[in-house]
Each structure stands twice: as C-alpha cells, then as structure tokens.
Amino acid sequence: MSLRVTLVQGGGAGIDQVPAVKAILTAAGVEIDWDEHLAGLASLERGGTALPDAMLQSIRETGIALKTKLLSPPGPPTGNFNVAFRRQLGLFASVRPLKNIPGLPARHQGVDLCVIRELTEDLYAAIEHEIVPGVIQSIKVVTEAACRRFFRFSFEWARANRRKTICCVHKANILKKADGLFLEAFRGVAQDFPEMQTREMIVDNCCMQMVSKPQQFDVLVMGNLYGDIVSDLGAGVVGGISATAGINFGEGVRVYEAFHGGSREEIGADRANPLPLLLPAIDLLESVGQAGPARRLHAAVSHVLGEGKVRTPDLGGSSTTHEVTAAVLAALRD
C-alpha cells in the first residue's frame, strides 16, 4: 500500500523542485500517493487563496506533508505565508538537522547537530503597533505553557534520537523576564530527563561558537527568533542551502519543509537546486520506516556532489535542475 502524503507547491523554485523530487523518489522505488495543492504565490496566481482550506484539511487528514517555500507576491510585504501556514496547523516546533553531506564543500567537517526552534511565540507573534509617529513597539510573547510543551517535545526527540546533550540558547542576561521564563521552563522540564546532559548559552556566544567549533554541539533549543537566525547560520557552516532540511511538528502533524527558495525571476527557469526539497523528502522516508530507499538516495546525492561535475548556480556551477536530476537518477542506477 502506497504512502499518502500532502504535497504543497508554493511557486518559484518549487515549480522545478517538485517534479525533480517526485522523479527521483519514483526511481528509488518509493510509492507515494501525492495529494498535491498550490499555496502562497502559486495559488494566488491561479485565483485562489494563499492558504486554501482544502490544503490545510488534507494535511490534517494525512498527518504528513512535503512543502516547498511559500512565496509572497511582489510589492510591499503583506505578511509571511510560511508563518501563517504554521499557525493554521498548530505547528509548534521545528527540527533542523545540520550535518555535513559527503562531497559538499563546507567550512567545517564532522558536524552533526540539531537546532530545535519554538514556533508559536517570541517576536514572531508579530504584535506590533505605532505608539506615536516614528516609534514602533514590537512585543515579545513568552508563556510557560508553550515553553514547557516545546521543551518536553525537545527532550523526548533527543532521547528518541539517542542524543546526549541539550543546550538552551537564550538572552536572559538582558531579557530577564521573557528569556528568564524560557530558561526556567527548560530547567524544570530537564528534571524529568536525568540521563540528558544540559547546557545553557547566551545566543551571541552561541553564534561565535557555531562558526568557530560547531562540532561541540549536539542539540540546541531556542526561541523563535534565535532559532531562525542560528539554524541558517548553521546551514552556512555545513554547506549552505544544499545541506538544509527541516521538520515542523504539531499535534498529529509533521511537515517536511524546504526552507529556501526564491522566485523564478531570481533563480531562472530550470535552475533551481532540487536538494533543499529532496533532503526533507529523504527525512520523510526515514520517519515512515523506508530506511533502504533513504540510504540509497543519500548515497546518490553524495556521489553526485562528490564528483563535482553537476552543480546548480548556487553551488558555483551552471547545471540545470534537469541535469542535476538526471545525475542523481544515474547514480541510483549504478
């Protein structure tokens, strides 16, 4: 019986990434019954809404989705569709594995860490108002309930994945109440996981340590804003967008997401790197017990990157999406 997965197409790079990834998964012998939906700019261009009800309902029913980045229309910002998507589905934690891929040049080797980011609160609550002309106030929201839910998830994920150390990243030396509450919740939940080693680190020091010696880290947990910054910093450390993948978790819902992607005007037609969507698709396979195809796909990607002959422009090459896809397909056959 094939696996049923909701596929969310957000436009831009996703237009080229989706058919590439579907072809690669099929070649690996994976049977997936895709329920495909347009969202973001891709849906708006067809006269639909940015977050169609049918798409959200499909994800709730299947419980699992593969998603490209949702692009917004050109012009003044009208809100972030990706943030709204997570709110609509009640996604509260984002897991970002950061690990070297064989064959992909990176500033550091031997990195195997994970950033887990809280998704519902912090400055990303986007509560802003103008006090007087020229003075804007943005409110950082931190609640004990959301923090404890997030940390319990993080410790359970670390235990299930045989991780040993969790480091809480914060700025409680300055934000004594908001980040102080975050830190207190971390310490409280940690008591229920005595086998886990814990650390605490101020976010600016964390960034310095990340670029100087990232191998010291195992699991990093942090709030929404810090997590957004540190996860992309970590991606740069291990090779850029080709080394990124992410899983957003809610109650009964998992979304495997490509966090990077631009418009076709920026990237060019048939120039998108398929790896930012292929890597979360491989993580999806591993999560549903299809470890064999996942291993073959990892090996094929590593082979293509290691040869260095076929690379999209973001990796310093001139290959097309189709050429990268063909190379991965050829590596799967070998």
Protein Blocks (a to p, Z undefined) as FASTA:
>chain_A
ZZddddddebjjlmmmmmmmmmmmmmnopacddddddehjllmmnopafbdfklmmmmmm
nopacdddddddedjdebjfklmmmmmnopabdcddddddehiacfbehiacdddddfkg
mjlnopacdfbghiacddddddfklmmmmmmmmmmmmmmnopabdcdddfklmmmmlmmm
mmmmmmmmmmmmmmbccddddfklmmmmmmmmmmlpcbdcddfklmmmmmmmmmmmnnpj
mlgccddddehiacdddfbdcdfklnoghiacfklmmmmmmmmmmmnopamlmmmmmmmm
mmmmmnomaccfknopabdfklmmmmmmmmmmZZ
